[in-house]
Amino acid sequence: MQGDKGVVATVKLPSVKEMLEYSNVELDMTLSCPGTRDDTCPHWDHTIQLYVCCDQGHPLCGMELGRWITSFRRRIGRWLTPITPLLPLFTSNVCTFTMKTVPWAMPWVPSLNLRFSGLMGKQGHSSASTQPFSLIPLFRGGTFNKTYNTQYKPYKFIVPKGATQVKIVSVITGHGSDENGCGEFCVTSHHFVVNSHTNVKVFKIAGTPLGCADRVPEGVEPNEHGTWLYGRDGWCDGQEINPWGVDVTSQV
């Protein structure tokens, strides 16, 4: 994986109806390097993003499905990312997946699988489990500075007919650095206000000496090169970015 285009694969999936019968969907991603030693890996950490398009004419075509931060010069890594709330991005069963990072980085060798589990109605899995059937894009990221909050205007929406649960699902990571070390090493809080109810996500480990080293049991790749130990703003080197979700059914 290298260059502007990244890697692209078109895959035939189970039918949309069948995919919605599973209570758990995950991205199973491994990341390696061209050679057998760490010195063949990119020297710096970068963001890897996965985009999906299942219908060129659909407004959800090209949305982000997964995000990872690469390790510092380590050629091993495997992560499971839960993406069940993003199932509505699969608008058909023939989808094109595009994975890419910054075009100037040295090459990585990724491998990606979709995991479906928890078939509803089977023994041990409730047939009454709610499954996402509609997704409404709200906000996208931007440059973090004193005008950051002005980029986001109130958004009015109508709850889709038949919905029994409403969730906010977000993927947030802070990058770059100004004179205060923001946003990579600054603690930030993100506020989602729904009908006067405030829902908050805070990244508390940013800037701590061992914030990411302490998360090795949670999947951070250990013994990396560079400054992988320091806590970051919503991410760590050598780890997946899990979507953050909050149930706002009672707020709408």
C-alpha positions in Angstrom: 0.0 0.0 0.0 1.6 3.2 -1.2 0.8 6.3 -3.2 -2.3 8.4 -3.8 -4.5 5.5 -4.8 -3.7 3.2 -1.9 -5.1 -0.3 -2.4 -8.5 -1.0 -3.9 -10.6 -4.2 -3.8 -14.1 -4.9 -5.1 -15.8 -7.7 -3.1 -19.1 -9.5 -3.3 -20.6 -9.7 0.2 -23.7 -11.6 1.5 -27.0 -9.9 0.7 -27.8 -6.8 2.7 -30.7 -8.6 4.3 -28.3 -11.4 5.4 -25.7 -9.0 6.8 -28.4 -7.3 8.9 -29.1 -10.7 10.6 -25.7 -10.5 12.4 -25.4 -8.7 15.7 -21.6 -8.2 15.4 -19.5 -7.0 12.5 -15.8 -6.4 12.8 -12.8 -5.4 10.6 -9.9 -7.9 11.0 -6.8 -6.0 9.9 -3.2 -7.0 9.9 -0.3 -4.7 8.9 3.2 -5.7 7.9 6.1 -4.5 5.9 7.7 -5.5 2.6 10.7 -7.3 4.2 11.3 -9.6 7.2 12.9 -6.9 9.4 11.6 -3.8 11.0 14.0 -1.6 9.0 11.8 -2.2 5.9 8.9 -0.4 7.7 8.0 3.3 7.4 10.0 5.3 9.8 7.0 7.4 11.1 3.5 6.8 12.3 0.6 7.7 10.0 -3.1 7.4 9.8 -4.6 4.6 7.7 -8.2 5.0 6.5 -10.6 2.6 4.9 -13.4 3.8 2.7 -16.3 1.9 1.2 -18.6 2.5 -1.7 -21.4 0.0 -2.6 -23.3 2.2 -5.0 -21.7 5.1 -6.9 -24.9 7.1 -6.9 -25.7 6.7 -3.2 -24.9 9.6 -0.8 -23.1 7.2 1.5 -20.6 6.2 -1.2 -17.0 6.9 -0.1 -17.7 7.2 3.6 -15.0 6.1 6.1 -15.5 2.6 7.4 -12.3 2.1 9.5 -9.3 4.0 10.8 -5.9 2.8 12.3 -2.7 4.4 13.4 0.4 2.6 12.1 3.2 1.4 14.4 6.6 3.1 14.7 8.7 0.7 12.5 7.2 -2.5 13.6 6.2 -5.1 11.1 3.6 -7.0 13.1 0.2 -5.9 14.2 -3.4 -7.2 14.1 -6.5 -5.5 15.3 -10.3 -6.1 15.4 -12.5 -3.0 15.0 -16.2 -3.2 15.8 -18.2 -1.5 13.0 -21.7 -2.8 13.5 -23.2 0.7 13.8 -21.8 1.4 10.3 -23.7 -1.5 8.6 -25.9 1.0 6.7 -22.9 1.9 4.6 -23.3 -1.5 2.9 -26.0 -0.2 0.6 -25.6 -3.3 -1.7 -23.7 -6.6 -1.6 -21.0 -5.6 -4.1 -18.7 -3.0 -2.5 -15.4 -1.4 -3.4 -13.0 -0.9 -0.5 -10.2 1.6 -0.6 -7.4 1.7 2.0 -4.8 4.4 2.0 -2.4 6.5 4.0 -0.3 9.6 3.2 1.1 9.1 -0.3 4.7 9.9 0.7 5.0 7.2 3.3 7.1 4.1 2.7 4.9 1.0 1.7 2.9 -1.1 4.2 1.5 -4.5 3.5 -2.1 -4.7 4.8 -4.5 -7.6 5.0 -8.2 -7.1 5.7 -11.2 -9.4 6.4 -14.8 -8.7 7.4 -16.0 -10.8 10.3 -19.8 -11.5 10.8 -20.8 -13.2 14.1 -23.8 -13.5 16.4 -26.4 -14.7 13.9 -29.6 -13.5 15.5 -32.2 -16.2 16.1 -29.6 -18.8 16.7 -29.0 -20.3 20.2 -27.5 -17.7 22.5 -28.4 -14.8 20.3 -31.6 -12.8 20.8 -33.7 -12.3 17.7 -35.0 -9.1 19.4 -31.6 -7.3 19.1 -31.8 -4.0 17.3 -29.8 -3.6 14.2 -28.9 -0.3 12.4 -30.8 0.3 9.2 -30.3 4.0 8.6 -27.2 6.3 8.9 -27.4 10.1 8.8 -24.0 11.8 8.3 -23.7 14.8 10.6 -20.2 16.3 10.9 -16.7 15.9 9.5 -13.4 16.9 11.1 -11.3 20.0 10.5 -8.3 22.1 11.6 -8.2 22.3 15.4 -7.8 26.0 16.3 -9.7 28.8 18.0 -12.3 28.8 15.3 -12.9 25.0 15.4 -16.3 25.1 17.0 -17.6 27.6 14.5 -17.4 25.0 11.7 -20.3 23.0 13.2 -23.8 24.3 12.8 -26.9 22.8 14.4 -28.3 19.9 12.3 -32.0 19.1 12.3 -33.1 15.6 11.4 -36.2 13.4 11.5 -35.9 10.0 13.2 -36.5 7.3 10.5 -39.9 5.6 10.6 -39.7 2.3 12.5 -36.6 3.2 14.5 -36.6 1.9 18.1 -33.2 3.2 19.1 -31.1 6.3 18.1 -27.3 6.5 18.6 -24.6 9.0 17.9 -21.5 7.2 16.5 -18.3 9.1 16.0 -14.6 8.5 15.2 -12.4 11.2 16.5 -8.6 11.5 16.5 -6.5 14.7 17.1 -3.4 15.3 15.1 -0.8 17.9 14.3 0.8 20.3 16.7 0.6 24.1 17.4 2.5 26.1 20.1 0.5 24.2 22.7 1.1 20.7 21.3 -2.5 20.5 20.0 -4.1 18.5 18.8 -1.8 15.4 19.2 -0.8 15.9 22.8 -3.7 18.0 24.2 -6.6 16.7 26.2 -9.8 17.6 24.3 -13.5 17.2 25.0 -16.1 16.8 22.3 -19.7 17.8 23.1 -22.7 16.5 21.2 -25.9 18.4 22.2 -29.2 16.7 21.3 -32.3 18.8 22.2 -30.4 20.5 25.1 -29.0 17.2 26.4 -25.2 17.2 26.3 -23.1 14.0 25.5 -19.4 14.3 26.1 -16.3 12.4 25.0 -13.0 13.3 26.7 -9.5 12.0 25.7 -7.8 12.1 29.1 -4.5 10.3 28.3 -3.2 12.9 25.8 0.2 14.1 26.7 0.8 11.5 29.5 4.2 9.8 29.6 2.9 6.3 29.4 -0.6 6.7 28.2 -0.2 4.4 25.2 2.2 2.0 26.7 -0.4 1.3 29.4 -2.8 0.3 26.6 -0.8 -2.6 25.3 -3.3 -5.0 26.9 -6.0 -3.2 24.8 -4.2 -3.9 21.5 -1.4 -1.3 21.2 1.5 -2.8 19.5 4.3 -3.1 22.1 8.0 -2.3 21.8 7.7 0.1 18.9 10.4 2.5 17.9 10.0 6.2 18.6 7.7 8.0 21.0 4.9 5.4 20.9 4.7 5.3 24.7 3.1 8.8 25.1 -0.6 9.2 25.3 -2.3 10.8 22.3 -5.5 12.6 21.6 -7.9 9.8 20.9 -5.4 7.3 19.5 -2.2 5.4 20.0 0.5 4.3 17.6 -0.1 0.7 16.5 -3.8 0.5 17.3 -7.2 0.6 15.7 -9.6 3.5 16.3 -12.9 2.2 17.7 -16.0 4.1 17.0 -17.5 5.9 20.0 -21.2 5.6 20.5 -23.8 6.9 22.8 -27.5 6.1 23.0 -29.6 9.2 22.6 -33.0 7.6 22.2 -34.4 9.3 25.2 -33.2 12.7 24.0 -35.1 12.7 20.7 
